[in-house]
Amino acid sequence: MKSIYIIRHGETELNKQGIVQGRGINSDLNDTGRAQAEAFYQTYKDIPFDKIYTSDLKRTWQTVQKFIDSGLPWEKLSGLDELAWGIWEGKPNSEEAREAFRNMLQSWQDGDYSAHFEGGESVQDVYDRLKQPMEVLSTRPEEKTVLLCMHGRAMRVFLCLLLEKPLSEMTEFPHQNTVLYKLGFEDGKFTVLEFNNAIHLDGLVIE
């Protein structure tokens, strides 16, 4: 069986402020994010990963930088990028913004997966582009143990895709920074081995 460790990137300053980054904002990890990344590395550094995959956005590869520095093969897949939130990316966390997001999330909850902000992507768009990373995970049997770092909303969509769940269930996947979902892949099917695992963050003191 193939083992796939899927984690969300560490915290950025915009995460901390409740500001949506999306695909269009390429921000760095903050001190907390670097501490989370270090905690994850210390917990999982002895896992014999064959390959690392990240999105094209630097907050993902900064999160797994120590694994990359250890010499593991690394590949960026743009399909793993965060959903593009269009005109709302980088905007202050105002009541107007919160209302816009509430309405958009409700549209998706109601089954309108093509709904999107101006200049942005729908969850259906993200679902469709995530089929390429899914194909990569499904067709490289020599990569027995894989570490994949991506983004919150895209991660929820990806888990629905891999586990053959409807997009209406994406809210059922919590996703704090650096949380781990471990999946198995065998006989053409993905299964959950570990759900929302944040044990590496136990005892991490965040200023």
C-alpha positions in Angstrom: 0.0 0.0 0.0 1.1 3.5 -0.8 1.1 6.1 2.1 0.3 9.7 1.4 0.8 12.4 4.1 -1.2 15.5 3.1 -0.6 18.6 5.3 -1.7 22.2 5.1 1.1 24.8 5.1 2.1 26.6 8.3 0.7 29.9 9.4 1.4 33.2 7.5 0.8 36.7 8.8 -2.4 37.0 6.7 -3.7 33.7 8.2 -3.1 35.2 11.6 -5.1 38.3 10.6 -8.0 36.3 9.1 -7.2 37.7 5.6 -7.8 35.4 2.6 -4.7 34.7 0.5 -5.9 32.4 -2.2 -3.9 31.5 -5.2 -2.9 35.1 -6.0 -1.0 36.0 -2.9 2.4 34.3 -2.4 3.1 35.0 1.2 5.8 33.7 3.5 5.4 31.7 6.7 5.5 33.8 9.9 7.3 32.9 13.1 4.4 30.7 14.2 4.3 29.0 10.8 8.0 28.3 11.0 7.6 26.8 14.5 4.8 24.6 13.2 6.9 23.4 10.3 9.8 22.6 12.7 7.4 20.7 15.0 6.1 18.7 12.0 9.6 18.0 10.8 10.8 16.8 14.2 7.8 14.4 14.5 8.0 13.0 11.0 11.7 13.3 9.9 12.3 9.6 10.3 9.5 8.6 7.9 11.2 7.3 4.7 9.5 9.6 2.2 10.2 8.9 -1.4 8.9 12.2 -2.8 7.6 15.6 -1.8 4.9 17.5 -3.6 3.9 21.1 -3.0 1.9 23.7 -4.8 3.5 26.6 -6.7 3.1 28.9 -3.7 6.1 29.3 -1.4 4.2 28.9 1.9 3.9 25.2 1.0 7.5 24.5 0.3 8.7 26.6 3.2 6.6 24.3 5.4 8.5 21.2 4.2 11.9 22.9 3.6 13.8 20.7 6.0 12.6 17.6 4.2 13.6 19.2 0.9 17.0 20.2 2.3 17.6 16.6 3.4 17.8 15.7 -0.3 14.4 14.2 -1.0 13.0 14.6 -4.5 10.6 17.5 -4.7 8.1 18.4 -7.4 5.8 21.4 -7.6 2.3 20.8 -9.0 0.3 23.9 -9.8 -2.9 21.9 -9.5 -2.3 21.9 -5.7 -2.5 25.7 -5.5 -5.1 27.3 -3.3 -8.5 28.3 -4.7 -8.3 31.8 -6.2 -10.6 34.1 -4.3 -10.5 36.8 -6.9 -11.3 40.3 -5.8 -11.3 39.3 -2.1 -7.7 38.1 -1.9 -5.7 40.2 0.5 -8.6 42.4 1.6 -9.0 43.3 5.2 -11.1 41.0 7.4 -14.1 43.3 7.4 -17.8 42.6 8.0 -18.4 43.1 4.3 -15.7 40.5 3.5 -17.1 38.1 6.1 -20.6 38.5 4.6 -19.4 37.9 1.1 -17.6 34.7 2.2 -20.6 33.5 4.2 -22.8 33.8 1.1 -20.2 32.1 -1.1 -19.8 29.2 1.3 -23.6 28.9 1.6 -23.8 28.7 -2.2 -21.4 25.8 -2.2 -23.2 24.2 0.7 -26.4 24.4 -1.4 -24.7 22.6 -4.3 -23.8 25.5 -6.6 -20.2 24.4 -7.0 -19.7 26.8 -10.0 -20.3 29.9 -7.8 -17.1 32.1 -7.6 -16.0 35.6 -6.9 -15.1 38.0 -9.7 -11.7 37.1 -11.0 -11.6 33.9 -8.9 -12.3 30.2 -9.1 -15.2 28.0 -8.1 -14.7 24.8 -6.0 -15.6 22.9 -9.2 -12.7 24.6 -11.0 -10.3 23.5 -8.2 -11.8 20.0 -8.1 -11.1 19.7 -11.9 -7.5 20.9 -11.7 -6.8 18.6 -8.7 -7.5 15.6 -11.0 -4.0 16.0 -12.3 -2.3 15.7 -8.9 -4.6 12.7 -8.1 -3.4 11.1 -11.3 0.2 11.7 -10.2 -0.5 10.0 -6.9 -2.3 7.1 -8.5 0.3 6.3 -11.2 3.7 6.3 -9.6 3.9 3.0 -7.7 7.7 3.5 -7.1 6.8 6.4 -4.8 5.6 4.3 -1.8 5.6 7.1 0.8 4.7 10.6 -0.2 4.6 14.0 1.6 2.3 16.5 0.0 1.9 20.1 1.3 -1.0 22.3 0.1 -3.7 24.8 1.2 -6.9 24.8 3.3 -9.7 25.1 0.9 -7.9 23.1 -1.9 -7.1 20.4 0.7 -10.8 20.0 1.6 -11.7 19.7 -2.1 -8.8 17.3 -2.7 -9.9 15.0 0.1 -13.5 14.9 -1.4 -12.0 14.0 -4.8 -9.6 11.3 -3.4 -12.3 9.8 -1.1 -15.1 10.0 -3.7 -17.2 12.3 -1.5 -19.5 15.0 -2.8 -18.2 18.5 -2.5 -21.0 19.3 -0.1 -19.0 17.3 2.5 -15.8 19.4 2.2 -16.7 21.3 5.4 -16.2 18.0 7.3 -12.4 18.2 7.0 -11.0 20.5 9.7 -7.7 22.1 8.5 -5.7 24.1 11.0 -2.2 25.0 9.9 0.1 21.9 9.4 -2.7 19.5 10.2 -2.1 16.0 8.8 -4.4 13.7 6.8 -2.7 10.4 6.1 -4.2 8.4 3.3 -3.5 4.9 1.9 -3.8 4.0 -1.8 -4.3 0.4 -2.7 -6.1 -1.3 -5.5 -7.1 2.0 -7.1 -8.7 3.4 -3.9 -7.8 6.0 -1.4 -8.7 5.5 2.2 -8.2 7.7 5.4 -5.6 6.3 7.8 -5.3 9.4 10.0 -7.9 12.1 10.2 -7.1 15.7 11.2 -3.9 14.7 13.1 -2.2 17.6 14.9 -0.3 15.6 17.5 3.0 17.3 16.4 1.6 20.6 17.6 1.0 19.3 21.2 3.1 21.4 23.5 4.0 23.9 20.9 4.0 27.3 22.6 2.8 30.0 20.2 3.5 33.6 21.2 
